[in-house]
Amino acid sequence: MTMKKDEAKGRVEEATGALTDDDELKREGKADQAAGEAKEFVEDVAEKAEEIVDKAADAVHKDD
């Protein structure tokens, strides 16, 4: 499941839990949202790290 799907699923679960007064479903929804947000954060960090590595590699090859 992708990051956005996790977050969307979590929002739906949380809302359904709130409507049905199901605390467990609300908690699951919040957990799914947090998981999606964490995956998104990790992906962002990985992209930034890749950019830094690419810039460093370009700088090394430029000096050759």
Summary of the structure (lengths in Angstrom):
residues: 64
radius of gyration: 19.1
end to end distance: 43.5
largest distance: 65.8
contacts: 173
relative contact order: 0.14
helix: 92%
strand: 0%
